[in-house]
Amino acid sequence: MIYVNKITNIPLQTAVIGAIERRRRLQAMLLLRSFESALLRQPKPGFQLLSRGEEAIAVGICTALERTDPLLCSGRSIGIALARGVPAGGLLAELTGKDGGPNKGRAGRAHVSMPSVGLFGAHGVVGGNISVAAGVALAQQHLGTKAVTCCVFGDGACGAGSLHETLNVAALWQLPLLLICDNNGFAVSTPVRQGIAAAKLTDLAGPFGVPAAAVDGTDVDAVVSATVEAVAAIRAGGGPRFLEMRCTRLGSHSTLTREERSAADVERFMDFDPLPLYERRLRDDGVLDHERWVRIQAEVDAEIAEAEKFVEAASWPDAEAAMLDV
């Protein structure tokens, strides 16, 4: 089987991809973590929902998808946008409202989009992207593109009617749609067990006959494998799939929300940080040594520094143009 390195677009044999691709995944996750730190250093970082603790999901999903597969996500969009290929400088400009962003600073975190890299947009309304994704999948089906539409949403959206309506119509019409629940355990401060009646989130797909699986969302390799398998089944005409990615949010719900979880729980959640877990695994497997790790960190630091220079030089939108395309 042939894989494609997402950075160079060079096909790689499976015998070669192991070390190279796994280090790329680690570097991609580190870039997401470092990018959000850079965002918080901005003079006006804005109201943000960070991806800290959920980097393996963003990187894993985007690794598994083809560039032509439309991807829609929730308002927790920063990690997914960066992993999908939105340039770091442009994304930083978008999040801070500057003209150099892909949407000229008008979309921000809640609605950022860049179709040229396969990001069909974030959605600030909980569950609001799910039925939109069904429409995108229907369009792809009618066009005969063989593209798989992927929709990522949080566990809080699992109680929304849009999910159940979409599961129903996707099953009826056998839409090429992959529904992925990014389950970090809390809808703002409400635990899943207090907000969703189903014993398991994967049970929600059962009544509609949609195959579902739960995945360790702290393991980027597991995320890639599960997503690749689901996408292959959908692309072969197997109809929709539902994946639950179980992870842990390592910070509060947002940059403006106080931490509602206990200090003991927050400390315990640090054991599920995907970055050090994956770094240790690569070291144990002989794939990563100190020299390579230092090089990875330096490359990420250089990319972040370039992004910070870009956003510093970017202009604010002109007042008369601020409402265009809105």
C-alpha positions in Angstrom: 0.0 0.0 0.0 1.2 3.5 -0.8 0.8 6.5 1.5 1.4 10.1 0.8 3.5 12.3 3.0 1.1 15.3 3.7 4.0 17.8 3.9 5.8 16.8 0.7 3.1 15.0 -1.2 5.6 12.3 -2.0 4.3 8.7 -2.1 6.0 6.6 0.6 6.1 2.8 0.9 4.8 1.4 4.1 8.2 0.1 5.0 9.5 3.7 4.9 6.6 5.6 6.3 6.8 4.3 9.9 9.5 6.6 11.3 9.0 9.5 8.9 5.3 9.7 9.1 5.1 9.2 12.9 7.6 12.0 13.5 5.5 14.2 11.2 2.4 13.5 13.3 4.3 14.4 16.4 5.5 17.6 14.8 2.0 18.5 13.6 0.6 18.1 17.1 3.4 20.2 18.6 2.7 22.9 16.0 -1.0 23.0 17.1 0.1 23.3 20.8 2.7 26.0 20.1 0.4 27.9 17.8 -2.3 28.3 20.5 0.4 29.5 22.9 1.4 32.1 20.3 -2.2 33.1 19.9 -2.5 33.8 23.6 0.6 36.0 23.5 -1.2 38.4 21.0 -2.2 41.7 22.4 -5.9 40.9 21.7 -6.2 37.2 21.4 -10.0 37.3 21.4 -12.6 34.7 22.7 -11.1 31.4 21.8 -11.9 27.7 22.2 -8.5 26.0 22.3 -7.6 22.5 21.2 -5.2 21.6 24.0 -5.5 17.9 24.7 -7.3 17.3 21.4 -4.4 17.6 19.0 -4.3 13.9 18.1 -7.8 14.1 16.8 -7.2 17.1 14.6 -4.0 15.7 13.2 -5.3 12.1 12.8 -8.4 13.1 11.0 -6.7 15.5 8.6 -4.0 12.9 7.9 -6.6 10.3 6.9 -8.6 12.6 4.6 -7.9 13.4 1.0 -7.6 17.1 0.2 -10.8 16.8 -1.9 -12.8 15.5 1.1 -14.9 18.4 2.5 -14.3 18.9 6.2 -16.6 20.8 8.5 -16.0 21.4 12.2 -17.4 23.0 15.3 -16.4 26.3 16.9 -13.4 24.5 18.4 -11.7 24.9 15.1 -8.2 26.1 15.6 -6.5 22.7 15.7 -8.5 21.3 12.8 -7.9 24.4 10.7 -4.2 24.3 11.2 -4.0 20.5 10.7 -6.1 20.8 7.5 -3.5 23.1 5.9 -4.5 26.7 6.7 -1.2 28.6 6.9 -0.2 29.4 10.5 0.3 33.1 9.7 -3.0 33.4 7.9 -4.9 31.6 10.7 -3.3 33.8 13.4 -4.4 36.9 11.4 -7.9 35.5 11.0 -8.2 34.8 14.7 -7.1 38.3 15.7 -9.4 40.0 13.1 -6.7 41.1 10.7 -6.9 41.4 6.9 -4.3 38.7 6.2 -6.6 35.8 7.3 -8.3 33.5 4.8 -11.6 35.3 5.5 -10.0 38.7 5.9 -10.5 38.6 9.7 -14.3 38.5 9.4 -14.9 34.8 10.3 -12.6 34.3 13.2 -12.5 31.0 15.1 -16.3 30.4 14.9 -16.6 30.5 11.1 -13.1 30.2 9.6 -13.1 28.4 6.2 -10.6 27.8 3.4 -12.2 25.5 0.8 -8.9 25.4 -1.2 -7.4 23.2 1.5 -10.6 21.2 2.1 -11.8 23.2 5.1 -15.5 24.0 4.4 -15.9 25.9 7.6 -16.3 26.0 11.3 -19.7 26.6 12.9 -20.3 28.6 16.0 -23.7 27.0 16.8 -23.6 23.7 18.7 -24.7 21.0 16.2 -25.2 23.6 13.5 -22.6 22.1 11.2 -24.1 18.6 11.2 -27.1 19.1 8.9 -25.0 21.4 6.7 -22.6 18.6 6.3 -25.4 16.3 5.1 -26.1 18.8 2.4 -22.5 18.9 1.3 -22.4 15.1 1.3 -25.6 15.0 -0.8 -24.0 17.5 -3.3 -20.9 15.3 -3.6 -23.1 12.2 -4.1 -25.1 13.9 -6.9 -21.9 15.2 -8.5 -20.4 11.7 -8.4 -17.1 13.0 -7.0 -16.4 10.0 -4.6 -15.5 12.6 -2.0 -16.3 11.8 1.6 -17.7 14.7 3.7 -16.4 14.7 7.2 -18.2 16.6 10.0 -16.5 17.0 13.5 -18.6 18.1 16.4 -18.4 18.0 20.2 -20.2 15.7 22.7 -22.6 18.6 23.6 -24.0 18.4 20.0 -25.1 14.7 20.6 -28.3 16.0 22.2 -29.1 18.2 19.3 -31.9 17.3 17.0 -29.7 18.0 14.0 -27.6 15.0 14.7 -30.5 12.6 14.8 -32.1 14.1 11.8 -28.8 13.8 9.9 -28.3 10.2 10.9 -31.7 9.4 9.6 -31.4 11.1 6.2 -27.8 9.9 5.8 -28.8 6.3 6.4 -31.9 6.6 4.1 -29.9 8.1 1.2 -26.6 6.4 2.0 -24.8 9.6 2.0 -21.0 9.7 1.8 -20.8 11.2 5.3 -18.4 10.6 8.2 -19.7 12.0 11.5 -17.1 12.3 14.2 -17.8 13.3 17.8 -14.9 14.9 19.5 -15.9 13.7 23.0 -13.8 15.6 25.6 -16.3 14.6 28.4 -17.8 18.0 29.0 -20.2 20.3 27.2 -18.8 23.5 28.7 -19.2 22.3 32.3 -21.8 19.6 31.9 -20.5 16.0 32.0 -21.6 13.8 29.2 -23.4 11.4 31.6 -25.6 14.4 32.8 -26.4 15.7 29.3 -26.8 12.6 27.2 -29.2 9.7 28.1 -27.4 7.1 26.0 -25.0 4.9 27.9 -22.5 5.3 25.0 -22.4 7.9 22.4 -21.9 5.3 19.7 -25.3 3.9 20.7 -26.9 7.0 19.1 -26.1 5.7 15.6 -27.6 2.2 16.2 -31.3 2.9 15.6 -30.4 4.2 12.2 -28.3 1.3 11.2 -25.2 3.5 10.9 -22.0 1.6 11.9 -20.2 3.2 14.8 -17.0 2.8 16.8 -15.3 4.4 19.7 -11.6 5.5 19.3 -8.9 6.5 21.7 -8.7 10.2 20.7 -5.4 10.7 22.6 -3.6 8.2 20.2 -3.0 9.9 16.9 -2.2 6.5 15.2 -5.5 5.1 16.4 -7.3 8.1 15.1 -5.7 7.8 11.7 -6.4 4.1 11.5 -10.1 4.4 12.5 -10.6 7.3 10.1 -8.9 5.7 7.2 -11.0 2.5 7.7 -14.3 4.5 7.9 -13.4 6.7 4.9 -12.6 3.7 2.8 -15.9 2.0 3.6 -17.8 5.2 2.8 -15.9 5.8 -0.4 -16.7 2.3 -1.5 -20.4 3.0 -1.2 -21.0 1.7 2.3 -23.0 4.7 3.5 -22.4 6.9 6.5 -20.2 6.1 9.5 -20.1 7.5 13.1 -16.9 7.7 15.1 -16.6 8.8 18.8 -13.1 10.1 19.5 -12.6 10.0 23.3 -10.2 12.6 24.6 -9.6 15.1 27.5 -9.7 18.8 27.3 -6.7 20.1 29.2 -7.9 23.6 29.8 -11.2 25.3 30.6 -13.9 25.5 27.9 -12.7 28.8 26.5 -10.2 31.6 27.2 -13.0 33.5 28.9 -14.5 30.6 30.9 -13.4 29.7 34.4 -12.4 26.1 35.1 -15.4 24.3 36.5 -13.7 21.0 37.0 -12.0 20.1 40.3 -8.2 20.7 40.6 -7.8 17.0 41.3 -9.6 16.1 38.0 -7.6 18.7 36.0 -4.3 17.2 37.4 -5.5 13.7 36.6 -6.4 14.7 33.0 -2.8 15.7 32.4 -2.0 12.0 32.3 -3.9 11.9 29.0 -2.0 14.6 27.2 -1.4 13.2 23.7 1.9 15.0 23.1 4.1 13.5 25.8 2.3 10.2 25.4 3.2 10.1 21.7 6.7 11.4 22.2 7.4 8.7 24.8 6.0 6.0 22.5 8.3 7.2 19.6 11.3 7.1 21.9 10.4 3.6 23.2 10.0 2.4 19.6 13.4 3.8 18.6 11.8 6.3 16.2 12.8 9.5 18.0 16.0 10.5 19.7 17.1 13.7 21.4 18.7 15.2 18.2 15.5 14.6 16.1 13.3 16.0 18.9 15.4 19.1 19.1 15.2 19.5 15.3 11.4 19.1 15.4 11.0 21.7 18.1 13.3 24.1 16.2 11.2 23.7 13.0 8.0 24.4 14.9 9.5 27.4 16.6 10.6 28.8 13.2 7.1 28.3 11.8 5.5 30.0 14.7 8.0 32.9 14.6 7.2 33.4 10.9 3.5 33.4 11.7 4.0 36.0 14.4 5.9 38.2 12.0 3.1 37.8 9.4 0.4 38.9 11.8 2.4 41.8 13.1 2.8 43.1 9.6 -0.8 42.4 8.6 -3.2 45.4 8.5 -6.5 45.9 10.1 -9.5 45.9 7.7 -10.6 49.3 6.5 -13.7 50.4 8.3 -15.7 50.8 5.1 -14.8 47.2 4.1 -15.3 45.5 7.4 -18.9 44.5 6.6 -18.3 43.3 3.1 -19.2 39.6 2.4 -20.9 39.4 5.8 
